[in-house]
């Protein structure tokens, strides 16, 4: 039988519900002794049993998150032996009527361990905000590209996105040996694997989608202060009712895409 640690012995002596909850909640930092967990199962208090169930549920969720992360790293793990530096690239902002298209290129380390990384569209704003600094802290390199409305109007949104993805690659501090990209062709002389729904299949692309989304949302919140009346902070430039109402009332502002038909309709 494993001997209990001094902290676990003191908990058994005091055994307050608050102390037990605190110990279980701190399990990620200081793993608990299995024998102590067994002793909790025999505790008759409803609160203790509920705390134990919540702890066990957190374990299951954490294990599922690890399984999901490993599934999203399969592509990288397949290519890493031949291409140690792999950049995942994704974009945010092809559909809005205003604001830039933002792209990110992210090179992940081979021991990347940020669980919960997924296509940014499938994550809440709160979860993206939690994951964003974790990705930045673990990434080998992150490059950003920003294509403004003028570039979009000049080149069309699809080609502007490709050019902006190239910008993100050029802004990496390390040159990747392979690019994983979501169904686009980036005009750079680097081998590329084009994927359908890549942000759901590749951790690198998913990480890039989160980074790009966070940066673009922050930009649009700033533009809401510069160009009030379009509700940019809430619609990120998409054609919501509030945005269209502002567009009709005020006309286009400097970040509107004049090549998009709803903007053309109100342009003098």
Phi and psi in degrees as GROMACS dihedral restraints (atoms count N, CA, C in turn):
[ dihedral_restraints ]
;  ai    aj    ak    al  type     phi  dphi    fc
    3     4     5     6     1   -73.3    20    10
    4     5     6     7     1   133.5    20    10
    6     7     8     9     1   -74.0    20    10
    7     8     9    10     1   137.0    20    10
    9    10    11    12     1   -70.1    20    10
   10    11    12    13     1   147.5    20    10
   12    13    14    15     1   -71.0    20    10
   13    14    15    16     1   165.2    20    10
   15    16    17    18     1   -62.1    20    10
   16    17    18    19     1   -37.2    20    10
   18    19    20    21     1   -66.8    20    10
   19    20    21    22     1   -37.2    20    10
   21    22    23    24     1   -72.3    20    10
   22    23    24    25     1   -35.3    20    10
   24    25    26    27     1   -63.3    20    10
   25    26    27    28     1   -41.6    20    10
   27    28    29    30     1   -67.0    20    10
   28    29    30    31     1   -33.4    20    10
   30    31    32    33     1   -66.5    20    10
   31    32    33    34     1   -40.7    20    10
   33    34    35    36     1   -66.1    20    10
   34    35    36    37     1   -30.8    20    10
   36    37    38    39     1   -72.9    20    10
   37    38    39    40     1   -45.5    20    10
   39    40    41    42     1   -85.8    20    10
   40    41    42    43     1   -42.7    20    10
   42    43    44    45     1    46.3    20    10
   43    44    45    46     1    39.9    20    10
   45    46    47    48     1   -75.7    20    10
   46    47    48    49     1   147.1    20    10
   48    49    50    51     1   -60.7    20    10
   49    50    51    52     1   -40.0    20    10
   51    52    53    54     1   -61.5    20    10
   52    53    54    55     1   -40.4    20    10
   54    55    56    57     1   -68.1    20    10
   55    56    57    58     1   -39.6    20    10
   57    58    59    60     1   -64.8    20    10
   58    59    60    61     1   -44.9    20    10
   60    61    62    63     1   -60.5    20    10
   61    62    63    64     1   -43.2    20    10
   63    64    65    66     1   -62.2    20    10
   64    65    66    67     1   -40.8    20    10
   66    67    68    69     1   -65.9    20    10
   67    68    69    70     1   -42.3    20    10
   69    70    71    72     1   -67.8    20    10
   70    71    72    73     1   -38.4    20    10
   72    73    74    75     1   -68.4    20    10
   73    74    75    76     1   -22.4    20    10
   75    76    77    78     1   -95.2    20    10
   76    77    78    79     1     9.2    20    10
   78    79    80    81     1   -63.0    20    10
   79    80    81    82     1   -27.8    20    10
   81    82    83    84     1   -67.3    20    10
   82    83    84    85     1   -27.9    20    10
   84    85    86    87     1   -91.5    20    10
   85    86    87    88     1   -43.9    20    10
   87    88    89    90     1  -127.2    20    10
   88    89    90    91     1    96.5    20    10
   90    91    92    93     1   -54.8    20    10
   91    92    93    94     1   142.0    20    10
   93    94    95    96     1   -87.4    20    10
   94    95    96    97     1   155.9    20    10
   96    97    98    99     1   -78.5    20    10
   97    98    99   100     1   132.9    20    10
   99   100   101   102     1   -57.1    20    10
  100   101   102   103     1   -34.7    20    10
  102   103   104   105     1   -66.9    20    10
  103   104   105   106     1   -34.7    20    10
  105   106   107   108     1   -67.4    20    10
  106   107   108   109     1   -39.6    20    10
  108   109   110   111     1   -61.6    20    10
  109   110   111   112     1   -39.2    20    10
  111   112   113   114     1   -62.7    20    10
  112   113   114   115     1   -38.7    20    10
  114   115   116   117     1   -66.2    20    10
  115   116   117   118     1   -31.9    20    10
  117   118   119   120     1   -67.4    20    10
  118   119   120   121     1   -32.6    20    10
  120   121   122   123     1   -62.1    20    10
  121   122   123   124     1   -26.3    20    10
  123   124   125   126     1   -90.0    20    10
  124   125   126   127     1    -3.8    20    10
  126   127   128   129     1   -72.4    20    10
  127   128   129   130     1   126.5    20    10
  129   130   131   132     1   -76.5    20    10
  130   131   132   133     1   -10.0    20    10
  132   133   134   135     1   -73.0    20    10
  133   134   135   136     1   133.4    20    10
  135   136   137   138     1   -61.1    20    10
  136   137   138   139     1   -41.2    20    10
  138   139   140   141     1   -62.2    20    10
  139   140   141   142     1   -38.5    20    10
  141   142   143   144     1   -66.6    20    10
  142   143   144   145     1   -43.7    20    10
  144   145   146   147     1   -64.8    20    10
  145   146   147   148     1   -37.7    20    10
  147   148   149   150     1   -66.2    20    10
  148   149   150   151     1   -43.0    20    10
  150   151   152   153     1   -62.8    20    10
  151   152   153   154     1   -38.7    20    10
  153   154   155   156     1   -66.6    20    10
  154   155   156   157     1   -41.1    20    10
  156   157   158   159     1   -63.6    20    10
  157   158   159   160     1   -40.3    20    10
  159   160   161   162     1   -64.9    20    10
  160   161   162   163     1   -39.2    20    10
  162   163   164   165     1   -62.8    20    10
  163   164   165   166     1   -45.9    20    10
  165   166   167   168     1   -64.4    20    10
  166   167   168   169     1   -36.3    20    10
  168   169   170   171     1   -64.4    20    10
  169   170   171   172     1   -41.8    20    10
  171   172   173   174     1   -62.3    20    10
  172   173   174   175     1   -37.0    20    10
  174   175   176   177     1   -61.9    20    10
  175   176   177   178     1   -45.7    20    10
  177   178   179   180     1   -62.5    20    10
  178   179   180   181     1   -45.0    20    10
  180   181   182   183     1   -61.7    20    10
  181   182   183   184     1   -42.3    20    10
  183   184   185   186     1   -64.2    20    10
  184   185   186   187     1   -40.1    20    10
  186   187   188   189     1   -65.6    20    10
  187   188   189   190     1   -41.6    20    10
  189   190   191   192     1   -63.6    20    10
  190   191   192   193     1   -38.1    20    10
  192   193   194   195     1   -65.3    20    10
  193   194   195   196     1   -38.5    20    10
  195   196   197   198     1   -65.8    20    10
  196   197   198   199     1   -40.7    20    10
  198   199   200   201     1   -62.3    20    10
  199   200   201   202     1   -44.0    20    10
  201   202   203   204     1   -63.5    20    10
  202   203   204   205     1   -40.7    20    10
  204   205   206   207     1   -63.2    20    10
  205   206   207   208     1   -45.1    20    10
  207   208   209   210     1   -62.6    20    10
  208   209   210   211     1   -35.9    20    10
  210   211   212   213     1   -64.1    20    10
  211   212   213   214     1   -38.5    20    10
  213   214   215   216     1   -78.0    20    10
  214   215   216   217     1   -12.5    20    10
  216   217   218   219     1   -96.3    20    10
  217   218   219   220     1     1.2    20    10
  219   220   221   222     1   -61.4    20    10
  220   221   222   223     1   -41.8    20    10
  222   223   224   225     1   -62.0    20    10
  223   224   225   226     1   -47.8    20    10
  225   226   227   228     1   -60.2    20    10
  226   227   228   229     1   -44.9    20    10
  228   229   230   231     1   -65.0    20    10
  229   230   231   232     1   -30.9    20    10
  231   232   233   234     1   -66.7    20    10
  232   233   234   235     1   -41.1    20    10
  234   235   236   237     1   -91.8    20    10
  235   236   237   238     1   -21.6    20    10
  237   238   239   240     1   -54.7    20    10
  238   239   240   241     1   -40.4    20    10
  240   241   242   243     1   -56.6    20    10
  241   242   243   244     1   -35.3    20    10
  243   244   245   246     1   -93.5    20    10
  244   245   246   247     1   -33.2    20    10
  246   247   248   249     1  -128.7    20    10
  247   248   249   250     1    86.6    20    10
  249   250   251   252     1   -62.4    20    10
  250   251   252   253     1   -28.9    20    10
  252   253   254   255     1  -107.4    20    10
  253   254   255   256     1   102.6    20    10
  255   256   257   258     1  -115.1    20    10
  256   257   258   259     1   129.2    20    10
  258   259   260   261     1  -105.8    20    10
  259   260   261   262     1   126.5    20    10
  261   262   263   264     1   -91.9    20    10
  262   263   264   265     1   135.4    20    10
  264   265   266   267     1  -127.9    20    10
  265   266   267   268     1   136.9    20    10
  267   268   269   270     1  -150.4    20    10
  268   269   270   271     1   166.0    20    10
  270   271   272   273     1  -126.7    20    10
  271   272   273   274     1   159.5    20    10
  273   274   275   276     1  -139.1    20    10
  274   275   276   277     1   132.8    20    10
  276   277   278   279     1   107.0    20    10
  277   278   279   280     1    27.3    20    10
  279   280   281   282     1   -76.9    20    10
  280   281   282   283     1   -28.9    20    10
  282   283   284   285     1   -89.4    20    10
  283   284   285   286     1   -22.7    20    10
  285   286   287   288     1   -63.7    20    10
  286   287   288   289     1   161.6    20    10
  288   289   290   291     1   -87.1    20    10
  289   290   291   292     1   -13.8    20    10
  291   292   293   294     1  -144.9    20    10
  292   293   294   295     1   157.5    20    10
  294   295   296   297     1    90.0    20    10
  295   296   297   298     1   171.5    20    10
  297   298   299   300     1   -83.4    20    10
  298   299   300   301     1   163.6    20    10
  300   301   302   303     1   -90.5    20    10
  301   302   303   304     1   132.0    20    10
  303   304   305   306     1  -116.9    20    10
  304   305   306   307     1   132.5    20    10
  306   307   308   309     1  -122.4    20    10
  307   308   309   310     1   154.5    20    10
  309   310   311   312     1  -136.1    20    10
  310   311   312   313     1   143.9    20    10
  312   313   314   315     1  -120.2    20    10
  313   314   315   316     1   127.3    20    10
  315   316   317   318     1  -128.9    20    10
  316   317   318   319     1   126.5    20    10
  318   319   320   321     1  -103.5    20    10
  319   320   321   322     1   118.8    20    10
  321   322   323   324     1   -95.1    20    10
  322   323   324   325     1   149.4    20    10
  324   325   326   327     1   -73.8    20    10
  325   326   327   328     1   160.9    20    10
  327   328   329   330     1   -72.0    20    10
  328   329   330   331     1   -14.1    20    10
  330   331   332   333     1  -108.1    20    10
  331   332   333   334     1    26.7    20    10
  333   334   335   336     1   -54.6    20    10
  334   335   336   337     1   133.0    20    10
  336   337   338   339     1  -145.3    20    10
  337   338   339   340     1    48.9    20    10
  339   340   341   342     1  -103.1    20    10
  340   341   342   343     1   104.5    20    10
  342   343   344   345     1   -78.0    20    10
  343   344   345   346     1   151.8    20    10
  345   346   347   348     1    96.5    20    10
  346   347   348   349     1    -5.8    20    10
  348   349   350   351     1   -66.1    20    10
  349   350   351   352     1   126.6    20    10
  351   352   353   354     1  -155.5    20    10
  352   353   354   355     1   173.9    20    10
  354   355   356   357     1   -49.9    20    10
  355   356   357   358     1   126.5    20    10
  357   358   359   360     1   -58.8    20    10
  358   359   360   361     1   -28.6    20    10
  360   361   362   363     1   -69.3    20    10
  361   362   363   364     1   -18.7    20    10
  363   364   365   366     1   -96.0    20    10
  364   365   366   367     1     5.4    20    10
  366   367   368   369     1  -114.3    20    10
  367   368   369   370     1   148.3    20    10
  369   370   371   372     1   -73.2    20    10
  370   371   372   373     1   161.2    20    10
  372   373   374   375     1   -59.4    20    10
  373   374   375   376     1   -38.1    20    10
  375   376   377   378     1   -63.8    20    10
  376   377   378   379     1   -43.8    20    10
  378   379   380   381     1   -68.6    20    10
  379   380   381   382     1   -39.3    20    10
  381   382   383   384     1   -61.2    20    10
  382   383   384   385     1   -41.0    20    10
  384   385   386   387     1   -64.6    20    10
  385   386   387   388     1   -31.7    20    10
  387   388   389   390     1   -73.2    20    10
  388   389   390   391     1   -40.3    20    10
  390   391   392   393     1   -76.9    20    10
  391   392   393   394     1   -32.2    20    10
  393   394   395   396     1   -52.6    20    10
  394   395   396   397     1   -54.7    20    10
  396   397   398   399     1   -67.4    20    10
  397   398   399   400     1   -29.2    20    10
  399   400   401   402     1   -66.5    20    10
  400   401   402   403     1   -40.9    20    10
  402   403   404   405     1   -63.5    20    10
  403   404   405   406     1   -46.3    20    10
  405   406   407   408     1   -61.5    20    10
  406   407   408   409     1   -36.7    20    10
  408   409   410   411     1   -73.1    20    10
  409   410   411   412     1   -28.0    20    10
  411   412   413   414     1   -97.9    20    10
  412   413   414   415     1   -22.9    20    10
  414   415   416   417     1   -63.3    20    10
  415   416   417   418     1   144.8    20    10
  417   418   419   420     1   -69.4    20    10
  418   419   420   421     1   -40.9    20    10
  420   421   422   423     1  -158.4    20    10
  421   422   423   424     1   149.2    20    10
  423   424   425   426     1  -134.8    20    10
  424   425   426   427     1   129.9    20    10
  426   427   428   429     1  -122.0    20    10
  427   428   429   430     1   142.5    20    10
  429   430   431   432     1  -120.1    20    10
  430   431   432   433     1   141.3    20    10
  432   433   434   435     1  -126.3    20    10
  433   434   435   436     1   140.3    20    10
  435   436   437   438     1  -130.8    20    10
  436   437   438   439     1   117.3    20    10
  438   439   440   441     1  -107.1    20    10
  439   440   441   442     1   114.7    20    10
  441   442   443   444     1   -79.7    20    10
  442   443   444   445     1   176.7    20    10
  444   445   446   447     1   -61.6    20    10
  445   446   447   448     1   -34.8    20    10
  447   448   449   450     1   -63.8    20    10
  448   449   450   451     1   -41.8    20    10
  450   451   452   453     1   -65.0    20    10
  451   452   453   454     1   -41.7    20    10
  453   454   455   456     1   -62.3    20    10
  454   455   456   457     1   -43.8    20    10
  456   457   458   459     1   -66.8    20    10
  457   458   459   460     1   -34.3    20    10
  459   460   461   462     1   -75.6    20    10
  460   461   462   463     1   -42.1    20    10
  462   463   464   465     1  -103.0    20    10
  463   464   465   466     1   -18.7    20    10
  465   466   467   468     1    85.9    20    10
  466   467   468   469     1   154.0    20    10
  468   469   470   471     1   -64.3    20    10
  469   470   471   472     1   -36.6    20    10
  471   472   473   474     1   -66.2    20    10
  472   473   474   475     1   -50.8    20    10
  474   475   476   477     1   -69.5    20    10
  475   476   477   478     1   -35.5    20    10
  477   478   479   480     1   -60.4    20    10
  478   479   480   481     1   -37.1    20    10
  480   481   482   483     1   -66.2    20    10
  481   482   483   484     1   -42.0    20    10
  483   484   485   486     1   -60.7    20    10
  484   485   486   487     1   -45.1    20    10
  486   487   488   489     1   -63.7    20    10
  487   488   489   490     1   -37.8    20    10
  489   490   491   492     1   -71.7    20    10
  490   491   492   493     1   -33.3    20    10
  492   493   494   495     1   -63.7    20    10
  493   494   495   496     1   -40.5    20    10
  495   496   497   498     1   -61.5    20    10
  496   497   498   499     1   -39.3    20    10
  498   499   500   501     1   -60.0    20    10
  499   500   501   502     1   -42.4    20    10
  501   502   503   504     1   -63.1    20    10
  502   503   504   505     1   -40.7    20    10
  504   505   506   507     1   -62.7    20    10
  505   506   507   508     1   -44.8    20    10
  507   508   509   510     1   -65.0    20    10
  508   509   510   511     1   -25.1    20    10
  510   511   512   513     1   -86.6    20    10
  511   512   513   514     1     0.6    20    10
  513   514   515   516     1   -72.6    20    10
  514   515   516   517     1   145.0    20    10
  516   517   518   519     1   -78.8    20    10
  517   518   519   520     1   -17.1    20    10
  519   520   521   522     1  -121.0    20    10
  520   521   522   523     1   138.8    20    10
  522   523   524   525     1   -81.5    20    10
  523   524   525   526     1   120.6    20    10
  525   526   527   528     1   -72.3    20    10
  526   527   528   529     1   153.2    20    10
  528   529   530   531     1   -93.5    20    10
  529   530   531   532     1   -17.2    20    10
  531   532   533   534     1  -149.7    20    10
  532   533   534   535     1   142.4    20    10
  534   535   536   537     1  -115.9    20    10
  535   536   537   538     1   130.6    20    10
  537   538   539   540     1  -103.5    20    10
  538   539   540   541     1   123.9    20    10
  540   541   542   543     1  -138.9    20    10
  541   542   543   544     1   149.6    20    10
  543   544   545   546     1   -85.5    20    10
  544   545   546   547     1    88.2    20    10
  546   547   548   549     1    56.4    20    10
  547   548   549   550     1    36.4    20    10
  549   550   551   552     1  -130.0    20    10
  550   551   552   553     1   164.7    20    10
  552   553   554   555     1  -117.1    20    10
  553   554   555   556     1   117.9    20    10
  555   556   557   558     1   -94.4    20    10
  556   557   558   559     1   128.1    20    10
  558   559   560   561     1   -76.9    20    10
  559   560   561   562     1    66.6    20    10
  561   562   563   564     1  -136.2    20    10
  562   563   564   565     1   148.7    20    10
  564   565   566   567     1   -82.0    20    10
  565   566   567   568     1    58.0    20    10
  567   568   569   570     1  -131.3    20    10
  568   569   570   571     1   139.7    20    10
  570   571   572   573     1   -57.4    20    10
  571   572   573   574     1   138.0    20    10
  573   574   575   576     1  -132.2    20    10
  574   575   576   577     1   142.4    20    10
  576   577   578   579     1  -113.1    20    10
  577   578   579   580     1   113.7    20    10
  579   580   581   582     1   -93.2    20    10
  580   581   582   583     1   127.7    20    10
  582   583   584   585     1  -119.8    20    10
  583   584   585   586     1   147.8    20    10
  585   586   587   588     1   -91.1    20    10
  586   587   588   589     1   130.8    20    10
  588   589   590   591     1    53.9    20    10
  589   590   591   592     1    43.7    20    10
  591   592   593   594     1   -60.9    20    10
  592   593   594   595     1   -30.6    20    10
  594   595   596   597     1   -70.6    20    10
  595   596   597   598     1    -9.7    20    10
  597   598   599   600     1  -102.5    20    10
  598   599   600   601     1    -7.7    20    10
  600   601   602   603     1  -111.7    20    10
  601   602   603   604     1   -22.0    20    10
  603   604   605   606     1  -125.1    20    10
  604   605   606   607     1   129.1    20    10
  606   607   608   609     1   -65.2    20    10
  607   608   609   610     1   -34.9    20    10
  609   610   611   612     1   -65.2    20    10
  610   611   612   613     1   -44.9    20    10
  612   613   614   615     1   -67.2    20    10
  613   614   615   616     1   -41.3    20    10
  615   616   617   618     1   -60.8    20    10
  616   617   618   619     1   -43.2    20    10
  618   619   620   621     1   -61.3    20    10
  619   620   621   622     1   -41.3    20    10
  621   622   623   624     1   -64.0    20    10
  622   623   624   625     1   -37.9    20    10
  624   625   626   627     1   -65.6    20    10
  625   626   627   628     1   -37.5    20    10
  627   628   629   630     1   -67.6    20    10
  628   629   630   631     1   -45.3    20    10
  630   631   632   633     1   -61.5    20    10
  631   632   633   634     1   -47.3    20    10
  633   634   635   636     1   -62.6    20    10
  634   635   636   637     1   -41.4    20    10
  636   637   638   639     1   -64.1    20    10
  637   638   639   640     1   -44.5    20    10
  639   640   641   642     1   -62.2    20    10
  640   641   642   643     1   -43.8    20    10
  642   643   644   645     1   -66.1    20    10
  643   644   645   646     1   -44.2    20    10
  645   646   647   648     1   -65.6    20    10
  646   647   648   649     1   -41.5    20    10
  648   649   650   651     1   -60.7    20    10
  649   650   651   652     1   -39.7    20    10
  651   652   653   654     1   -66.5    20    10
  652   653   654   655     1   -39.3    20    10
  654   655   656   657     1   -61.7    20    10
  655   656   657   658     1   -44.3    20    10
  657   658   659   660     1   -68.7    20    10
  658   659   660   661     1   -32.4    20    10
  660   661   662   663     1   -65.2    20    10
  661   662   663   664     1   -37.3    20    10
  663   664   665   666     1   -66.8    20    10
  664   665   666   667     1   -44.0    20    10
  666   667   668   669     1   -62.9    20    10
  667   668   669   670     1   -28.2    20    10
  669   670   671   672     1   -62.6    20    10
  670   671   672   673     1   -32.6    20    10
  672   673   674   675     1   -76.0    20    10
  673   674   675   676     1   -35.1    20    10
  675   676   677   678     1   -77.0    20    10
  676   677   678   679     1   -39.6    20    10
  678   679   680   681     1  -124.7    20    10
  679   680   681   682     1    76.0    20    10
  681   682   683   684     1   -70.0    20    10
  682   683   684   685     1   158.0    20    10
  684   685   686   687     1   109.1    20    10
  685   686   687   688     1   -10.7    20    10
  687   688   689   690     1  -108.9    20    10
  688   689   690   691     1    -4.6    20    10
  690   691   692   693     1    63.4    20    10
  691   692   693   694     1    36.1    20    10
  693   694   695   696     1   -59.3    20    10
  694   695   696   697     1   -31.6    20    10
  696   697   698   699     1   -63.9    20    10
  697   698   699   700     1   -26.5    20    10
  699   700   701   702     1  -103.6    20    10
  700   701   702   703     1   -29.0    20    10
  702   703   704   705     1  -105.7    20    10
  703   704   705   706     1    -5.4    20    10
  705   706   707   708     1    54.0    20    10
  706   707   708   709     1    24.8    20    10
  708   709   710   711     1    93.8    20    10
  709   710   711   712     1    -5.7    20    10
  711   712   713   714     1   -72.0    20    10
  712   713   714   715     1   160.7    20    10
  714   715   716   717     1   -82.5    20    10
  715   716   717   718     1    62.4    20    10
  717   718   719   720     1   -75.7    20    10
  718   719   720   721     1   169.8    20    10
  720   721   722   723     1   -59.7    20    10
  721   722   723   724     1   -42.3    20    10
  723   724   725   726     1   -65.5    20    10
  724   725   726   727     1   -39.2    20    10
  726   727   728   729     1   -65.7    20    10
  727   728   729   730     1   -47.2    20    10
  729   730   731   732     1   -64.2    20    10
  730   731   732   733     1   -35.2    20    10
  732   733   734   735     1   -64.5    20    10
  733   734   735   736     1   -43.1    20    10
  735   736   737   738     1   -65.5    20    10
  736   737   738   739     1   -38.2    20    10
  738   739   740   741     1   -63.8    20    10
  739   740   741   742     1   -41.1    20    10
  741   742   743   744     1   -67.0    20    10
  742   743   744   745     1   -39.8    20    10
  744   745   746   747     1   -75.9    20    10
  745   746   747   748     1   -42.2    20    10
  747   748   749   750     1  -104.5    20    10
  748   749   750   751     1   -17.4    20    10
  750   751   752   753     1    79.3    20    10
  751   752   753   754     1   176.4    20    10
  753   754   755   756     1   -68.6    20    10
  754   755   756   757     1   150.1    20    10
  756   757   758   759     1  -106.2    20    10
  757   758   759   760     1   175.4    20    10
  759   760   761   762     1   -61.7    20    10
  760   761   762   763     1   -17.7    20    10
  762   763   764   765     1   -99.3    20    10
  763   764   765   766     1     6.5    20    10
  765   766   767   768     1   -76.5    20    10
  766   767   768   769     1   149.2    20    10
  768   769   770   771     1   -93.4    20    10
  769   770   771   772     1   105.1    20    10
  771   772   773   774     1   -72.5    20    10
  772   773   774   775     1   -15.2    20    10
  774   775   776   777     1   -82.1    20    10
  775   776   777   778     1    -6.1    20    10
  777   778   779   780     1   -91.8    20    10
  778   779   780   781     1   134.0    20    10
  780   781   782   783     1   -57.8    20    10
  781   782   783   784     1   -40.5    20    10
  783   784   785   786     1   -62.4    20    10
  784   785   786   787     1   -28.8    20    10
  786   787   788   789     1   -78.1    20    10
  787   788   789   790     1   -41.2    20    10
  789   790   791   792     1   -56.9    20    10
  790   791   792   793     1   -36.7    20    10
  792   793   794   795     1   -64.0    20    10
  793   794   795   796     1   -25.5    20    10
  795   796   797   798     1  -113.1    20    10
  796   797   798   799     1     6.9    20    10
  798   799   800   801     1   -84.5    20    10
  799   800   801   802     1   127.3    20    10
